[in-house]
Amino acid sequence: MMNEELVSKAFSFQSVVFDELNEGNKLTHHLREIYRKEIVKNAKPGSNILELNCGTGIDGIYFAAQGFNVLSTDNAEGMFDVLNQKINKYHLEQNIQTKLCSFNELYELRDKKFDYIISNFGGLNCTDNLKEVLYQLKEHLNENGKVTLVIMPKVSPWELVMALKGDFKTAFRRFKKHTKAHIEGVYFSVYYYNPSYIIKRLKFDFDVLTLKGIYFAVPPEFYQRFVERYPKMYKILQKIERGMGNHFPFNRCCDHFLITLQKK
């Protein structure tokens, strides 16, 4: 089975518990808040947005409720079932549409163009062909259109710290060509990309507007117990991250980075 099929299978299985896992996790909310503020800041009212790897539509539903027009895409059928239920529940049929489509196959959108293309939570780390995905973006953007992507880079301070606990596998996994992720009994490959990879391949067609590190001070989402044990420290780390996230080396050495680019 190809990696893309494994990813689809894993997240379809997870769809029934995906929202529950996200709703109770303050660290997940931390990233979503940064991501949403960035897009709302850069998007014009009523913008047409193409969302890649939409999952159960946690972000897509949010943007649709803000008055944006969203086409949410994913290749996990289980996620789509949950998303379509939400669209009906919140009566957002006029603002959000769905299409079962991989980000590797954006040609299926034919000549459709958008004002904004977005992707959150390292969904693009599930492909070993990111270069081709990036090259497709400009074909589906209107003039001066924008892109915001959240991707996992090769250096995560919070994972390197695991070496102190003797967990060298986790500490250094991002330095390999790829590593294995495990979701709902399904194993699939994950690939890590530094900001320089994206910038180099898009520099002739895009200008970089924002490059921000996430989870360099604040621990990533699997450290949920940290928030429960040290709530005051968590708030301090949030302030540090919000203040320093745009600066080197924090926007390169982080668990995730957010990059916004504008089509020339």
N, C-alpha and C positions, 0 to 999 in steps of 0.2 A: 504494500500500500504506500502511495506517495506521501511525502510529508504534509502537503496541503490537505489531503484527505484525512490524515491522522489528526491534524489541528481541528478540522471541522468536526470530526467525531468526538474529540475530547471536550470541546466547548459546547457541543450539542448535549452531551451527557451532563455537563455542569450547569446548563441553563436553568434547571429546576431549583437550584440553590444559589445561583449567581447573585441575585439581588439581595438575598439574606446575608451572604458573605460581605457584600459591599456596604449595606445599610448600617451595620454595627461597627464599622471600622473607621475610626477618626483619621487614621493615616491615609486611607484611600480618599477620604473627603478632602484632605489637605491638597493632594494632587489635583483633584477635580476642581477645586476652587481656583487654583492658579490657572489651570487650563481654560476654564470657562471665562474668567476675567480677561484673559488674553484675547480670546475670540470675540467677546462682546465689545472690547475696546477697539478692535481692528475691523469689525464687520459693520457695514452700513445697514441701517434699518431695512428690513425686508429682503436681505440678501438671500440668494440661492446657495445653499450649502450642500456639498457632497461629503457624507461621512463614511469613512472606510472602517472596516472591522467594528461595526456599531454595537455588537453584543446584544444585550436585551434593551438597548436604547436609553440607558440612563442619561447619557449626555444629549442624544438626539431629541428625546422628549423635552428636556430642559430648553434647548434652543428653539424648538417648535413653539413651546409655551411663551417664549420671548418675542414671537412674531416672525421668526425667520422661517424660510421655506427649506425643508431638509429632505434630501434623498439619502436614506440610511441603507448601507450595503454591508453584507457579511456573507460568508459561505457556510455558516453553521445553521442548519435548519431549525434546531431546537431553540436557538437564541431568537430567531425570527418569530417563532410561535408565541413566545413571551412578549416580544415587542408589539406584535399586531394586537394582542389582547390589551396592551396598555393604550395603544392608539385609539381603540374603540372605547375603552373606559374613560379616557380623558377628552374624547370627542375632538381629536386633533387631526382628523382625516384631511382637512384643508391645508394643513401646514407640514405634514410629514408623510412621505411616501417610502416604500421599501422595495428593495430589489435584491434577490439572492444572487450575489456576484462577488467573486474574489477580487482583491486589489491587484492580482496578477492578470486579470482579464478585463481591464477597464475599457477595452475596445468594444465590449458588449454594450456600452453606453452610447455607441455610435458617435454622433456629432453633438451630443449634449454638452453644454458648457455651464460653468458655475462661477459664482463670485468668490467662493471660498471652498477649499478642500481641507478636511480635518481628519486626524487619526490620533487616538489616545491610548495610553497604557501599554506601549510597546507592541501593539498589534503587528506592526511592520517588522518586528524582530522574528516573526515566524517564517520569513522568506529568506532564502539564500540568493534571491534575485532582486534585491532592493534597487539596484541600478536601473533595471528595466521599469520597475514601478515608478521611480522618480522621473524617468524620461517621459512617462505617459501623462504626468500631471499637467504640464503646460498645454497639452492638447485639449484638456477639459476645463481650462480656465479662461474666463473673459479677460479683456484687456485690464491690466493692473490688478488682476485677481491675486488672492493670497492663499497661502498654505500654512497650517500649523500642525506640526507633528510632535508627538511625545514618544521618544525612543530610548532604549537602554544602551549605554555606551560600554566600552570595554573595561573601564576602571570604576569600580564601586567601592568607596571607602568602607561602607558598612559590611560588605562581603569580605574585604581584605582583613577586617578585624577578626573574622572567624578563624584565621590562622592561629591567633593567640589561644583559641580554644582547641586547637588541634584538628580543626575541620578544614584541611587543606583543599579538599575537593571543591567545597563551596567557595573558598577564598580565591582560588585561581581559575575557576571554571570559565570566566569570561575571556581569558587569554587564549583559549583553544579556538580552533576554527569554528566549532559549534559545540553546544552542550545539549543534554537531554532534559526536557521538562516532563513532568508527570502530573497529569490531571485526570481524575476519575478513572484511573486504571489504564490510561492510554499514554504512551511515551511518544514524544515528537521532538524534533530538533529546533533549537533556538540559536539565532545568530546575533552577534553584537556589532554595533556600528557607532563609531565616533562621529561627533559633529563635522569633523573635517571631511568625512566620507560624503556626506550630503552636500556640503558647501562646494566641494571640488566638482561634483557632477552637475550642479545646478548653477554655477557661477556665471555662465554665459547668458542664461535666460532669467535669472532671479537675483534680487538683492536681499540680503539678510536684514530683517527688521529687529528680531529678538533672538537671543540665545541665552537660555536660562537653565541653571541646574536645579534639580528637584531631588530631595532625599540625599543631600550631602551633610546637612546638619540634623534635620529631622530624619529619624530612622524610617526605612521603607515599610510597606504595609504589613509584612509578616512579623513586625516587632510590636504588635498591638498591646501586648502586656506592658511594654515600656510606658505607654500613655497612661495605663491604669495605675501603675506603680508610682510614676513621677509626673503628675499632671502639671505642676509648676515648671519643671524643667522642660517639658514638652512645649509650653507656651514661649519660653525663652528661646528655644531652638527654632520655633516657627518665626520669631522676629528676626533672628540671625539669617535664616534662609531667605526670607522675603527681602531683607536688606542687601544681601551679598550674592544672591543667585545669578545676577547678570554679569558678575565679574569673574575673571580668570583667577585661580584655576577651578573655581567652584562650578562654572558652567561647562566644564569638561570632565571633571572627576566627581561623579555623582551617580546615583542609582538610575535615574532617568534624566533626560534633558528635554527641554521644550525649545523648538526652533520654529520661528515664523519667517516666511519669505514672501516677497512680492514679485509678481511677474513683471519683467521690464517691458 
